[in-house]
Amino acid sequence: MEKYVYFNSRDTLFRIALSRIVYFEADKNYTNLYLTNGQKLVFTFGLGAMKTYLETSLKTDAQCFVRIGKSLIINPNYVYKIDLLKQSLQLYDEVSGKLFTLSAAKGALRELKELYGINK
């Protein structure tokens, strides 16, 4: 059964399937949300508030997202490539064929690799 998260602003309500969320990215006091179809949604609160909202509204389902450094929250189901040397993370959706390439700190990427049990 598909699970959803709801985002409500003054004039708009979004109902988004968790499986369609690829990642969240900090942009100063805003958060950008990227969906599998490439659509970008902008929310008027920071990434820390987004993380708190996800934990509060989704409870244990919030574990389907991982915070990577200070600027990213990702859906680890889309991790395709972690490149420590280039400080790059690629997220790929096989259904849509969309590839998202992100920059991240080496330490954050190393921690992500460790989640997969890869320490080298």
C-alpha positions, 0 to 999 in steps of 0.5 A: 500500500502506497504511503503519502506525505501532505504539504500544506501552504496557505493556498495549496495542499500537496499529497505526494507518494513517498516513493516519488520523492527522490530528495530534498535540498536546502536553499537558504531558508527554503527547501526544494523537493525533487520528484521522480518525474523531475518536478521541483517543489519549493517550500518556505521553511528550511531543511531542519524544519522539513526533517522535523516535519517528516519525522512528526507526520510520518513517524516510523515511515520517516526512516525511508529518508536519510539526512546527508550533511547539512544540505540534503535529505535523500531517499536511499532507494534511488542511490546509484553512485557514490563518488568520494573523490569527486564528492558526488552522489548520483540518484537514479529513477529506473522508471523515469530514467532521470538521473540526479547528480548532487554535490555532498561533503566527503564525510557525509558520503562516507557515512552514506556508504557505511549505511550500505555496509561498505567501509572501504 
